[in-house]
Amino acid sequence: MEATKTIDTSVRLPIELYEALVQQAQAHGYSVSDEITALLTPLLMQVPTELVQEFVAWEAASDEDWLSNLSS
């Protein structure tokens, strides 16, 4: 599972969870990063409408902040 655009990030996981992810990734032929992406993607596709609205509001506020800083 190769994403065309990626961003580097770091996540702290309990050792047991990481080990389980490693095993699952190996079984699927993925890297741990790809396995995490594969697990999270379906969850994000089921995001409740309220959360989508919050993301939209957050993005709008972020854009407004950026534009106001640009004009300062």
N, C-alpha and C positions, 0 to 999 in steps of 0.2 A: 504494500500500500504506500505508494509514493505520492506525496502532496506536491503540487506544482509550486505553491508558495508556502513557506514555513517561517516560523519565528522561534528563535532559541528561547527556552525557558527552563526553569528548574522547579522540581516538585520534591518535597520530602515525603517519603513513604515509610510505613513500618516495614521492617525487614521481611516479615512473613508475607506481606502483600507484594513486595517487590519480587520475592522468590516465586510466588505464585504467578506473577506477570511474566517472569522469565520463562517458566515452564510452559505457560500458555503461548507465549510468543514463539518459542522453539517449535511447539507442536504445529503452529500455523505458518512457520517459515518467516516470521516477522521479526523486526527488532523490537525491543521493549517499547520504544517510542511509538512505533507503528501499531503495536498492540494496544497501547493506551488510547491512541487516536481511534482505532477500530472500536474500542469499547465505549468511548465518549460520544462518537458521532451519532449513533442512534438516539442517545439520550437527548442530545441537543435538538434533534429533529422533532422531539416530543415536548418541547418547551411550552409551558402554559402561556396563553394569550397575555395574561397579566405581566409575566416576565418579559415577553417580547416588547410590550409597551414600555416597561421600565428601561430596557436596552435602548429603545428608540429615544426616550426622554434623556437618557444619559448621553447618548451620542449627540443629540441636539445641544445639550448644555455644554458638552465638551467642545463642539464646533463654535458655539457662541464665545466661550472662554478664549479659544484659539484666535478667533477673529478680533476680539476686543484687545488681546495682547498684541496682535499684529498692527492694529491702528494706533497703539500707544506710542 
